[in-house]
Amino acid sequence: MIRFALAGNPNSGKTTLFNGLTGSTAHVGNWPGVTVDKKEGVYKKLNEPIQIIDLPGIYSLSPYTPEEVVARNYILDEQPDCVINIVDATNLERNLYLTTQIMEIDVPMVIALNMMDEVEKEGDVIYEKYLELELGVPVVKISALKEQGLDELMERAYNSYKKDRSGVTVLKETSLNHLINDVKIALKGQKVLNPLFHAVKLVESDELEVSMHNNIVAMVEEFKNTHQDSTFGTDFEALVADGRYKYICKHFSPAIKKKNKDKFKETKSNKADKILTHKIWGIPIFILVLFSIFHLTFAEDFLYLGSIFNLPSLEDLGLVNEHGPINFGVKLLSCIYDGAIFSPGCIINNLWNEVIIGEIFGALQTLIENSGLSYWAVGLLNNGIIDGICGVLSFLPWILVLFMLFSILEDSGYMARIAFILDKLFRKFGLSGRAFLPMIMGFGCSVPAMINTRTLADSKEKIATIRVIPFFSCGAKLPILTAISGAIVAGGVGNADIITFGMYLLGITCAIISVLFMRSTTLKGETPPFIMELPTYRLPRFKNLMLHLWDKAKHFIEKAFTIILASTIVIWVLTHFNFGWSFLGDDKINNSILANIGKLVQPIFTPLGFGSQLGEFGWVFIVAAVVGLIAKENVITTFSTLATCVIAILSLEIGGLDYMAEDGIDAVRVMIMATNISVPALISFIAFNMTTIPCFAAVATARAELNEKNTFSGTLLFWIFASYVIASVIYTVGTWWWTLFIWLAVFAIVGVIIKLRNKSLKKEN
Amino acid sequence: MKKKEITLDEFRIGDKGFVLNVLGEKRVKRRLFDMGITPGIEIYLRKKAPLGDPIEITLRGYELTLRKDEAKNVIMEVNND
């Protein structure tokens, strides 16, 4: 199939153009070796179908970022039939800088002059025929947003691809012209493809090129000795960049006639920024935006209408009795309203989980139960597979809603401002301002949070961020917190709110310490440079958002049905079979493979407070933590399940405890009775579950985002190590307060060693 | 009209001036060039972030943000008329 590649600056409307050309045919993958999105689709309106490849958005073909290298290698090595260079017409000068570089490659090329609608709205005029003449390639005016000019663009590209085009350079007016020409001839003699492009890169002493054409480097170096520029000396990289911009200003800028001659006039975006990045209001507004995101997604009392107007609950209205909603209509209503209007995120979540997932899979489970299959097969299908799938799919609404809100921030241009506002604060930890949002989204769900680390330019920063995201305790971990702290309070100690709040604070503190620790040891590196465009504010496009969401949903569901499902089945088998491979019901979990492994490894958890000191039933905490890997709320439901068998074996006197209750408090109390676990150990158990390996969905996402095997296994080890240390500190300090000084001393010594080591390393350099 | 040579990080809000030269480590320098900060171009310092750093500048018809650390590499001629 004929292949056209789309190349252009970030924020030039490239994604919108791609979506306009390919519609629903788009397919998203990864470029090999890097987690840069590779989007492909098909354009079908011409005589033959044409494959469109969306290259990453870049400003230049320099060798310094993975995006630039990917785009450059694609055009050079894969030799697309034509390159469509999309140019933001409202910002010609900087956009054409990339154009002058692509022009040097021997590939047919067409310029798509995008955002013409905005140019015309400003009253400006662009003479595209003039540009075409100066550039020597077809120039087509389009508006990707309004889908205008797309067919003409494709037709001209289709006509161009049949004709070979040799690279031309705008550097012919600089003092480097002769050198470039000589190098080009030498390369041509060696039958190198794209000789002009490589010649210019060699003159720039480009890292990637110098190693490839070693024999010609000498020639360039020799020339450098004879050539001294008054401004740049022998810095040819600077000379080349300067030459390009000079040429653009001189030859291309006359193509645009601006109505407003003031170069620095205040645009609408500037006016919006006066408020949004205001010296005083900028940060409060950001906090408000953040709060709105969580409120829209998770609030069960949207805009606090329920409490303000004291609205009646469905039970008050007589629509819900002890058997639940009186009819299906009320059930639907209960997804939207119950004493308060739910937030949009909650409504979608309720509809999905109660109605779609609940009804469909519920019916399926009844069918399987009545099918006459053997006891263990029903168990495997219903509790192993279907419950597993439901557990994972139940996250989907949260993931998509959070992801959509995040995309709106990104597409509107506000995300870049968040980085601008917070950069100074985050630099202290060796991160950039962009790392903040993924982290804070971790409070909602780790999966979208980890996916969004893609917006981080530096790979070390990205790894560090992914590793600490689970420390921002997600929604699914909340039941662990409320159930255990509830049980602690029922035992007469403490205050549930303080424990919950304290655990959240603990998570944040651990995240900060971990980032500082990693950035000064294994993930050392200079804080990446922060030189970033603040794009013009634009309304996000519904079509772009939906296509984006559809991709994410597809990827997540694919994972849910493969890696996550497989892990879930393994855990089910481990909890429902003994070593003799006979099936065990829920009431005999104490004989299961997992319980036996738990008993075996129990001593390892002694420093954490839930090991050998708990005696015979200490394994329940280990089993719960492992089952929690399927989904963290399972930690508490496992306690409910285990309670049945524990009570039976110990013939416990449990009084009026309702251990099957949904809040799980009484289930935890049964566990406390069975094991005599102490309060510090319980808190240590919460902390352990919060900071250890997250659920399989998050692990699978981390695996996909960390493209090297070593960094992924390193991440797993980090989670195990961090949770072990954190939980040990909590247990020992909570039990023997004076151990605090030992821990502080240990941390201080580690800190000093790292500092000294880094200092001596610096000296060596 | 007064003219003097300073680096871009010393600019105050509202200052305008022309780039005289760009220094710095290879990677940072290339990035500054790629984004259009080349000798002779006029820059306007529009604002600073709420915490005082980074800064926001207007050049070649668009907005760019960079840290003061990086702005130190840009030698400027202030030209407030």
Contacts between the chains, C-beta under 8 A, distances in Angstrom:
chain1	res1	chain2	res2	distance
A	59	B	34	5.1
A	59	B	35	6.4
A	60	B	30	7.8
A	60	B	34	4.0
A	62	B	30	5.4
A	62	B	31	7.8
A	62	B	34	6.1
A	64	B	27	5.5
A	64	B	30	6.5
A	64	B	31	7.1
A	90	B	61	7.5
A	91	B	60	7.5
A	91	B	61	5.5
A	91	B	62	5.0
A	92	B	61	7.9
A	93	B	36	6.8
A	93	B	60	4.4
A	93	B	61	6.4
A	94	B	35	7.2
A	94	B	36	5.0
A	94	B	60	5.2
A	94	B	61	7.7
A	94	B	62	6.1
A	97	B	34	7.0
A	97	B	36	6.9
A	231	B	21	6.1
A	231	B	39	5.9
A	237	B	26	7.4
A	237	B	29	7.7
A	237	B	30	5.9
A	237	B	33	7.6
A	238	B	22	6.9
A	238	B	29	6.8
A	238	B	33	6.1
A	241	B	30	7.2
A	241	B	33	3.7
A	241	B	34	6.6
A	241	B	38	6.3
A	242	B	33	7.1
A	242	B	38	4.8
A	242	B	39	6.4
A	245	B	36	6.4
A	245	B	38	4.8
A	245	B	41	7.4
A	246	B	38	7.7
A	246	B	40	7.8
A	263	B	42	6.7
A	263	B	44	7.6
A	263	B	58	7.8
A	263	B	61	7.2
A	264	B	16	7.2
A	264	B	44	4.3
A	264	B	46	7.8
A	264	B	58	5.2
A	269	B	63	7.3
A	270	B	46	6.9
A	270	B	63	7.6
A	273	B	47	7.4
A	273	B	56	7.8
A	277	B	47	6.9
A	277	B	49	6.9
A	277	B	50	7.0
A	277	B	56	7.7
A	278	B	50	7.3
A	279	B	48	7.8
A	279	B	50	5.3
A	280	B	50	7.2
A	282	B	49	7.7
A	282	B	50	4.4
A	283	B	50	5.4
A	416	B	65	7.7
A	419	B	65	8.0
A	420	B	49	5.4
A	420	B	54	6.3
A	420	B	56	6.9
A	420	B	65	5.1
A	421	B	49	5.8
A	421	B	50	5.8
A	421	B	51	7.6
A	423	B	49	6.7
A	423	B	53	7.3
A	423	B	54	5.5
A	423	B	67	7.0
A	424	B	49	6.5
A	424	B	51	4.1
A	424	B	52	6.9
A	424	B	53	4.8
A	424	B	54	7.3
A	425	B	51	6.5
A	427	B	67	7.7
A	529	B	27	7.0
A	529	B	28	5.1
A	529	B	31	5.9
A	529	B	66	7.9
A	529	B	67	7.6
A	529	B	70	5.8
A	530	B	54	6.1
A	530	B	65	7.3
A	530	B	66	6.4
A	530	B	67	5.0
A	530	B	70	7.0
A	531	B	28	7.5
A	531	B	31	5.0
A	531	B	32	6.4
A	531	B	35	5.9
A	531	B	64	7.0
A	531	B	65	7.6
A	531	B	66	4.5
A	531	B	67	7.9
A	531	B	70	5.8
A	532	B	64	7.2
A	532	B	65	5.4
A	532	B	66	7.5
A	533	B	35	7.3
A	533	B	62	6.4
A	533	B	63	6.9
A	533	B	64	5.9
A	533	B	65	7.8
A	534	B	56	6.3
A	534	B	63	4.0
A	534	B	64	6.9
A	534	B	65	5.4
A	535	B	63	7.9
A	536	B	62	8.0
A	536	B	63	8.0
